[in-house]
Amino acid sequence: MTEIFKIITIYPIFLIFIFVPFPVFDKINNKLNLDFLSLNLITNCNILLFFSLFGIKIKDYQLLLILLYMFIFLLYLIKFKINLFKIKTNLTIFFICFFIFGCVIASELNFGWDAKYFYYIKSLFFYEGLGLDELGKFEHNKWHPHLGSYFWAFFWSLPFFDIEYFGRFFYLFIFCFSIYFVTIESNKNIFFNYILFIITLLMTFNYERFSGLQEVLIFSFLIISAKILYDIKISNRFLKISLILMIANLILWIKSEGIVYAFFLITILMINKNISIKEKIITFFIFILLILFKNFVFSYYDFELISQPYNFTFIKLINFNEFFYRLLNIVIYGGYYSLKNILFLIGLLILIRLYFFKNPQININNFLIFFILNILFIIFAYTFRDMEIIYSLKTTLERIIFTSSAFYIYLVILYVNQKLKIN
């Protein structure tokens, strides 16, 4: 009973991270501004990244930060004379889903393999007040960056809660919010939006995603990015570009392959016609600086910059037969895991249909570019990986398919709503 009470009470703390530091209340329409909710979440995740990089112990600022945010939130309520009970876009269904899935996570105590040997141990470092300097001495630190583990430790170590899986609840909160963000205002029918939100959650939720693995974080940020990139207009491009850059920065610090997904987002941004050449150059320059900064931090703390099993010696040894054998298995296992991920499969089928039968209501350029880049990434990543191909595919490809499905999920949502409008 105590843990159920804690699940209920931690929810408002998570909400603070999407309500502050920027005001999210639109008093004219009497509703929450979804774009600013996402801006706050992404900004706060970057703030936590900042604290993690400069060796500030979680306990030294954690409580102060939360109290400051609560104070700012109260100031907004007073300044804008907000009546929370009259806000049109309420978060009741969001909370119910979060609570139910939170109970599922709390009832399972097993970690995923990578979480057990890498991410959980990293989170323990931060939980105990250690930093990147000490983390550099951890033998298995080299495989992936630390940000996901830092989130885990930050919310795990909250006063009064102090339970390990509350750190992973933040993963769940970001996951639920990302789907809420792309569904809740997708249709004029509010009831249908909630149904779409619930169905999408049910089709994508799996305890294994929240067993300490990091793919769900990249998945969530990608689905938010899909909507942001699709909605870029001349009038809002500065905000949207800033959001994409901040998301790209977060993804860089979650997993090694994050740099690939961040590159996808920046590439899609570069082809957007609503962004000027000057803005594209500046955006690309900032992205390069983010990568160089990450490399600088890794070098400073003596982390390995390239820890994945790739080397030119192995690549030179790949002959035609080996290349064909690897490519064949990539197709077989890629097809198998695609069939297991129903939303990924539906998204691809819709993309193919829209490509051959043009629909002026849905612009598929972003999704097409993402698809091409993603396929190339999978082929090159597994073809030139110095590892037995079958083992490599069985242990990682399913998670890559899941991560990639985020972009296609938003396409499915657009397609479903467009069909409903026609009917």
C-alpha positions, 0 to 999 in steps of 0.5 A: 500500500505504501508503494502504491501511495508513492507511485501516486505522489511521484507523478506530480514531481514528474509533472513539474518537469513538463510544467516548468521552467517555461509557462505552459498555460494558454489562458486565451484557449484555457488549455495546456500548450503541448509544444511548451510541455515538450520544451520543458521536458527536453530543457530539463533533461538537458539541465540534468545532463549539464549537472552530470557532466560537471561532477555536481552530486545529485544530493547537492542540488536535487531537492533545491531544484525541485523546490525551486520548480514548485515555487516557479509553478506556483508563481505562474498559477498566481501570475496568470490566474490559472484555475487548474480545474478548468484547463481543457486538456486534462491529464487524468487519462495520462495519470491512469495509464502511468499508474497502471503501467507503473504498477506493472513495473513495480511488480517485476524485479528483473533487469534486462541483460544490458541493464544488469551489467551496465546501466544499473551499475552506472546508476549506482555510481551516481546514486552514491554521489560519484561522478564521471571521474569515478565512472571512468574506472568502471570496466564496462563504462565504455559501451554506452554514454551515461545519461539514461543511468543518470536519470535513473539515479536522480529519481531513484534517490529522491527523498521519501521515495528512495526506491530503485524502480522510481528511477525507471518510472521517469523512463515510463513518464517520458514514454507516456508523454511522448505518445500523449504529445502526438495523439492527444490533439491529433483529432477534433474529437477529444474522446477519439484522441484518448482512445488513440492514446491508450491503444498506442500505449498498449501496443507499444508497452512491454515491461522489458522496455523498462527493465533498465534498457535505454532504447525506450528513451531514444524511442520516446525522443524520436516520436516527439521529434517526428511531430516537431519536424512535421509541424515546422513552419516559417512562423515557429521554426526557431522553437522547432529547430531549438527543440530538435537540437536539444533532442539530438544532444540528449540522444548523443548521451544515451547510447552509442548509436545515438549519434546515428539517430541524431544525424537522422534528425539533423538531416531531415531538418536540413531538407525542410523548405521552411528553413533558410540556408543560413539557418541550416548552416548554423544548425549543422555547425551547432550539431557538429559542436555538440559532437565535438563537445561529447568527444572532448568530455570523453577524452577528458575523462579517458572514456573510449570514443569508439567502443563498438566492434568495428575495425578496418582489418575486419572490413577488408576481409569481407568478400562477396560470399560473406557480404551476401551471407550477412545481407541475407540474414539481415533481411531474414531477421529484419523481416522477422522482427518487423512482423513482431512489431505491429506498429512498425509494420503498419507504418511501413505499409502506409509509407509504401502506399503513400509513396505509390498513391500520392496523398496531398494531405500527408507529406511523407518526405520526413518519413521517407528520408528516415526510412532510407537512412535507417535501412542503410544504417542497419545494413552497414552496422551489421555487415561490417560489425566484427561479430558473428552475424546471427548472434549479433542480429538476435541480441540487438536487431529487435531493439533497433526495430523498436527504436526506429518504429517511433517515427512510423508510429506518428505516420500511422497516427497521421494516416488514421486521422486523415482517413477519419476526416475523409469519412 
